[in-house]
Amino acid sequence: MRRITKIAAGTVLACALVGTAGAANAYTLTPNGTGFIGKGEVQTALGMNNAALQKAVDANALTFTSKQSVSQAVSQDATQAGTQAGVQSGLQAGVQSATQAGTQTVSWDLSCTIDNKNKQFHREGTRDGVRAGTAVGSRTAERDAVRTADRDGVRTGTRSGVVSGVVDADIDAKARKTGQWTGWNIKGMTNQKTTMSEVAVWNEPTTFGDWELGAWSQGGEWSAAGDWTFGDWSFGDYSFGDVTWGGWQNEPGEAPGDCDRGNAKAINIVETITYGATVNGVITPGTIAPGAVVAGDVAEAGDIVPGDVAYIDPVRNVGDMTYGSITLFVNGKSLGTPAV
């Protein structure tokens, strides 16, 4: 016979004892809830001989019950938060100051006429100077960023239970009178009650969809991510000190003082100082004044770090219940599973 899968509540299982004497017979159940329980089956379960069994039958001391396993698929929504680290790049401007030393040659020419004789004098000198300058540059910078993430999911599981009932088993009246009965005819079940566990057994893992990412949040300090790169120096004018002169070049017996303006004999006095080109010296870089950072893009700095999972009530039933095989009992003793 086929194994019964579900017997609806309210169906009455009635057993009528049938004739034909025999030993143990495995009970049978049909999908519509009818079947047969063998006399020997009950004797084996209760440890009774024919006389003891007959006495129990006469005293209506036998109670047949049933149990059937049942399971219900369930699901529950879930949500999970997470965080992801990032790094934001930036470009920072800066200005570096510097000074540059320089040397300039100077020549001094002096001439005059004394007693119709032209006198000429010449000497060379140098002077040191310095000028200030700046160079504009930039460097890369970075700072930490973070953003939140959320995703929805679902977990599935099962809740187990049992359907219990009373089996109405009856012996065929005619066979009972002759004593030639072999068992009970099953007509149905009554007083069925389904009891389900309140706690579901959940499958692992919870299944999630894609992460939904929030906006990046940046609040940390910028730090240098590279060296400064500067353009060409831009210098101002030199500031020079006094000239250091060399000796005068003159004819023997003559002196520059001859052309002194206090000398009444000196006429046509011409005095010319000529400044030569400045020879640039060493540049001495100064301090760098960092400017503002122009923020760039944010790059992910790692995977999303999942947080705790929050499960959202209610727990939902999914589909119909799944019923297992029915086990019959007599006075609480199992009669095993039905024959197939």
C-alpha positions as CSV (number, residue, x, y, z in Angstrom):
1,M,0.0,0.0,0.0
2,R,1.1,3.6,-0.4
3,R,2.3,5.6,2.6
4,I,-0.2,8.2,3.7
5,T,1.0,11.7,3.4
6,K,-1.8,13.7,5.0
7,I,-5.0,13.0,6.8
8,A,-7.3,15.9,7.3
9,A,-8.4,16.9,10.7
10,G,-11.9,15.7,11.6
11,T,-11.5,12.4,9.7
12,V,-12.4,9.5,11.9
13,L,-10.2,6.4,11.8
14,A,-12.4,3.4,12.5
15,C,-11.1,-0.1,12.8
16,A,-13.4,-3.1,12.5
17,L,-12.0,-6.4,13.5
18,V,-12.1,-8.7,10.6
19,G,-12.2,-12.5,10.4
20,T,-9.7,-15.0,9.3
21,A,-7.5,-16.1,12.2
22,G,-3.8,-15.4,11.8
23,A,-0.6,-14.3,13.4
24,A,0.9,-10.8,13.3
25,N,-0.2,-8.6,10.4
26,A,1.5,-5.3,9.6
27,Y,-1.0,-2.5,9.7
28,T,-1.8,-0.7,6.5
29,L,-3.1,2.8,5.8
30,T,-4.4,4.3,2.5
31,P,-4.3,7.9,1.5
32,N,-8.0,8.3,2.4
33,G,-7.3,7.3,6.0
34,T,-8.6,3.8,6.0
35,G,-6.6,0.6,6.7
36,F,-6.1,-2.4,8.9
37,I,-4.3,-3.2,12.1
38,G,-3.4,-6.9,12.6
39,K,-4.2,-8.7,15.8
40,G,-0.7,-10.2,16.1
41,E,0.7,-6.7,15.7
42,V,-1.1,-5.5,18.8
43,Q,-0.1,-8.7,20.7
44,T,3.5,-8.1,19.9
45,A,3.4,-4.4,21.0
46,L,1.6,-5.2,24.3
47,G,3.2,-8.6,25.0
48,M,-0.2,-10.3,25.2
49,N,-1.3,-13.8,24.3
50,N,-4.7,-14.5,22.7
51,A,-6.5,-14.8,26.0
52,A,-5.1,-11.6,27.4
53,L,-5.8,-9.8,24.2
54,Q,-9.4,-11.1,24.1
55,K,-9.9,-10.0,27.7
56,A,-8.6,-6.5,26.8
57,V,-10.9,-6.3,23.8
58,D,-13.9,-7.4,25.9
59,A,-13.0,-4.7,28.5
60,N,-12.6,-2.0,25.8
61,A,-9.1,-1.5,27.3
62,L,-7.4,-0.8,24.0
63,T,-6.8,2.8,22.8
64,F,-5.4,3.4,19.4
65,T,-3.7,6.8,18.7
66,S,-1.6,8.2,15.9
67,K,1.3,10.6,15.4
68,Q,2.4,12.2,12.2
69,S,5.5,14.3,11.7
70,V,5.0,17.7,10.0
71,S,7.3,20.5,8.9
72,Q,6.6,24.0,7.8
73,A,9.1,26.0,5.6
74,V,9.6,29.5,7.0
75,S,11.5,32.7,6.1
76,Q,12.4,35.9,7.8
77,D,13.7,39.2,6.4
78,A,17.0,40.5,7.6
79,T,19.1,43.6,7.2
80,Q,22.8,44.1,7.7
81,A,24.9,47.3,8.1
82,G,28.5,47.7,7.2
83,T,31.3,50.2,6.8
84,Q,33.9,50.7,4.1
85,A,37.2,52.7,4.5
86,G,38.4,54.9,1.7
87,V,41.2,57.3,0.9
88,Q,40.6,60.7,-0.6
89,S,43.3,62.2,-2.8
90,G,44.1,65.9,-3.0
91,L,46.5,68.4,-4.4
92,Q,48.1,71.0,-2.1
93,A,49.7,74.2,-3.3
94,G,52.7,75.7,-1.7
95,V,55.2,78.6,-1.9
96,Q,58.9,78.3,-1.0
97,S,61.0,81.3,-0.3
98,A,64.7,81.6,-1.1
99,T,67.6,84.0,-1.2
100,Q,70.3,84.3,-3.9
101,A,73.7,85.9,-3.5
102,G,75.3,87.9,-6.3
103,T,78.5,89.8,-7.1
104,Q,78.7,92.9,-9.2
105,T,81.9,94.5,-10.7
106,V,82.2,98.3,-10.6
107,S,84.7,100.5,-12.4
108,W,85.6,104.2,-11.5
109,D,87.0,106.5,-14.1
110,L,88.3,109.9,-13.2
111,S,89.9,112.5,-15.6
112,C,90.7,116.2,-15.5
113,T,92.9,118.8,-17.2
114,I,95.7,120.6,-15.3
115,D,97.9,123.1,-17.0
116,N,96.6,121.9,-20.4
117,K,97.6,118.3,-19.5
118,N,95.0,115.5,-19.5
119,K,95.2,113.3,-16.4
120,Q,93.3,109.9,-16.3
121,F,92.8,107.6,-13.4
122,H,91.0,104.2,-13.2
123,R,90.3,101.6,-10.6
124,E,88.1,98.4,-10.3
125,G,85.9,97.2,-7.4
126,T,83.2,94.7,-6.5
127,R,80.2,94.6,-4.3
128,D,78.1,91.8,-2.9
129,G,74.3,91.7,-3.0
130,V,71.4,89.5,-2.2
131,R,67.9,89.1,-3.6
132,A,64.8,87.3,-2.4
133,G,62.6,85.0,-4.5
134,T,59.9,82.5,-4.4
135,A,58.9,79.3,-6.2
136,V,55.4,78.0,-6.6
137,G,54.8,74.2,-6.2
138,S,52.4,71.5,-5.3
139,R,52.3,68.1,-3.7
140,T,49.8,65.3,-3.4
141,A,47.9,64.8,-0.2
142,E,45.5,62.3,1.2
143,R,43.0,61.8,4.0
144,D,40.9,59.0,5.4
145,A,37.3,58.6,4.4
146,V,34.5,56.2,5.4
147,R,31.0,55.4,4.2
148,T,28.2,53.2,5.4
149,A,26.6,50.3,3.6
150,D,23.4,48.4,4.0
151,R,21.9,45.3,2.4
152,D,18.7,43.4,2.7
153,G,18.6,39.6,3.0
154,V,16.4,36.7,4.0
155,R,17.0,33.5,5.9
156,T,15.1,30.3,5.5
157,G,14.4,27.4,7.8
158,T,11.8,25.0,9.1
159,R,9.6,24.6,12.0
160,S,8.8,21.0,13.0
161,G,5.7,19.6,14.6
162,V,3.5,16.6,15.1
163,V,-0.1,15.8,14.3
164,S,-1.6,13.6,17.0
165,G,-5.1,12.0,16.9
166,V,-7.2,9.1,18.2
167,V,-7.7,6.1,15.9
168,D,-11.2,4.7,16.0
169,A,-10.6,0.9,15.6
170,D,-13.4,-1.6,15.6
171,I,-13.6,-5.4,15.3
172,D,-16.0,-6.9,12.8
173,A,-19.0,-7.9,14.9
174,K,-19.7,-11.2,13.2
175,A,-16.1,-12.3,13.4
176,R,-15.9,-11.2,17.0
177,K,-18.8,-13.5,18.0
178,T,-17.1,-16.5,16.5
179,G,-13.7,-15.6,17.9
180,Q,-12.2,-15.8,14.4
181,W,-11.2,-12.1,14.1
182,T,-7.7,-11.1,12.9
183,G,-7.6,-7.4,13.5
184,W,-9.2,-4.0,13.4
185,N,-10.5,-2.1,10.4
186,I,-9.3,1.5,10.3
187,K,-12.1,4.0,9.4
188,G,-10.4,7.2,10.2
189,M,-8.9,9.5,12.9
190,T,-10.6,11.9,15.2
191,N,-9.5,14.7,17.7
192,Q,-6.5,15.5,15.5
193,K,-4.3,18.3,16.9
194,T,-1.3,19.9,15.3
195,T,1.5,21.1,17.6
196,M,4.3,23.1,16.1
197,S,7.6,24.1,17.6
198,E,7.8,27.9,18.3
199,V,11.5,27.9,17.4
200,A,12.6,27.5,13.8
201,V,15.7,25.8,12.8
202,W,17.5,28.2,10.4
203,N,19.6,27.4,7.5
204,E,23.1,28.9,7.2
205,P,24.1,31.3,5.8
206,T,21.5,34.1,5.5
207,T,21.3,35.2,1.9
208,F,21.9,38.8,1.1
209,G,21.5,41.1,-1.9
210,D,24.0,43.7,-3.1
211,W,25.2,46.4,-0.7
212,E,23.7,49.9,-1.0
213,L,26.4,52.4,-0.3
214,G,26.1,55.8,1.3
215,A,28.1,58.9,0.6
216,W,31.7,59.2,1.6
217,S,32.4,61.1,4.8
218,Q,35.7,62.8,5.2
219,G,36.8,64.6,8.3
220,G,40.3,63.7,9.0
221,E,43.4,65.8,8.6
222,W,45.3,65.9,5.3
223,S,48.7,64.3,5.2
224,A,51.4,64.5,2.6
225,A,51.4,61.7,0.1
226,G,54.3,62.9,-2.0
227,D,57.2,65.3,-2.2
228,W,56.9,69.0,-3.2
229,T,57.5,69.8,-6.8
230,F,58.4,73.4,-7.6
231,G,58.6,75.5,-10.7
232,D,61.3,78.0,-11.6
233,W,62.4,80.6,-9.1
234,S,61.1,84.1,-9.4
235,F,63.5,86.7,-7.9
236,G,63.3,90.4,-7.2
237,D,66.1,93.0,-7.5
238,Y,69.4,92.7,-5.8
239,S,70.2,94.7,-2.7
240,F,73.9,95.5,-2.7
241,G,76.3,96.6,0.0
242,D,79.3,98.9,-0.3
243,V,81.9,98.6,-3.1
244,T,85.2,97.2,-2.2
245,W,87.7,99.1,-4.4
246,G,91.0,98.1,-5.7
247,G,94.0,100.5,-6.2
248,W,94.0,103.4,-8.7
249,Q,95.8,103.0,-12.0
250,N,97.7,106.1,-12.9
251,E,100.9,107.5,-14.4
252,P,103.9,107.8,-12.2
253,G,104.0,111.0,-10.2
254,E,100.2,111.5,-10.6
255,A,97.5,110.9,-8.0
256,P,93.7,111.0,-8.2
257,G,93.8,113.8,-5.8
258,D,95.1,116.0,-8.6
259,C,91.6,116.0,-10.0
260,D,90.0,117.0,-6.7
261,R,87.5,119.7,-7.2
262,G,89.2,121.7,-4.5
263,N,92.2,122.0,-6.8
264,A,91.8,125.4,-8.6
265,K,94.1,124.2,-11.4
266,A,91.9,121.2,-12.2
267,I,89.4,121.8,-14.9
268,N,87.2,119.6,-17.1
269,I,86.8,117.1,-14.2
270,V,84.9,114.0,-15.3
271,E,84.0,111.2,-12.9
272,T,82.2,108.1,-14.1
273,I,81.3,105.0,-12.1
274,T,80.2,102.0,-14.3
275,Y,78.3,99.0,-12.9
276,G,78.9,95.7,-14.6
277,A,76.8,92.6,-14.9
278,T,75.8,90.8,-11.7
279,V,77.1,87.3,-11.4
280,N,74.4,85.1,-9.7
281,G,75.6,83.0,-6.8
282,V,74.1,80.1,-4.8
283,I,70.4,80.0,-4.1
284,T,69.5,79.2,-0.5
285,P,66.0,77.7,-0.3
286,G,63.9,78.8,2.7
287,T,60.8,77.5,4.3
288,I,57.7,76.2,2.4
289,A,54.3,77.8,3.2
290,P,51.7,75.1,2.5
291,G,48.4,76.4,0.9
292,A,44.9,75.0,0.6
293,V,44.3,71.4,-0.5
294,V,42.0,70.9,-3.5
295,A,40.1,67.7,-2.8
296,G,40.0,65.0,-5.4
297,D,38.2,61.6,-5.7
298,V,37.8,59.0,-3.0
299,A,39.2,55.5,-3.7
300,E,38.1,52.4,-1.8
301,A,40.7,51.3,0.7
302,G,39.4,47.8,1.4
303,D,36.3,45.6,1.4
304,I,33.1,46.4,3.2
305,V,33.3,45.2,6.8
306,P,29.9,43.6,7.7
307,G,28.3,44.5,11.0
308,D,25.6,42.6,12.9
309,V,22.6,41.1,11.2
310,A,19.2,42.3,12.4
311,Y,16.2,40.0,11.8
312,I,12.8,41.6,11.2
313,D,9.6,40.0,12.5
314,P,7.4,38.4,11.5
315,V,8.5,34.9,10.6
316,R,6.5,33.9,7.5
317,N,5.3,30.5,6.5
318,V,6.4,29.5,3.0
319,G,4.1,27.1,1.1
320,D,2.2,24.2,2.5
321,M,3.1,22.0,5.3
322,T,5.0,18.8,4.5
323,Y,3.7,15.7,6.2
324,G,5.7,12.6,7.1
325,S,4.5,9.0,7.7
326,I,1.9,8.2,10.3
327,T,2.9,6.0,13.2
328,L,0.1,4.2,15.1
329,F,0.1,3.4,18.8
330,V,-1.9,1.1,21.0
331,N,-2.0,2.0,24.7
332,G,1.0,4.2,24.0
333,K,3.1,1.4,22.5
334,S,4.3,1.9,18.9
335,L,2.9,-0.3,16.2
336,G,5.7,0.9,13.9
337,T,5.2,2.3,10.4
338,P,2.6,1.1,8.0
339,A,3.3,-1.5,5.4
340,V,3.8,-0.2,1.9
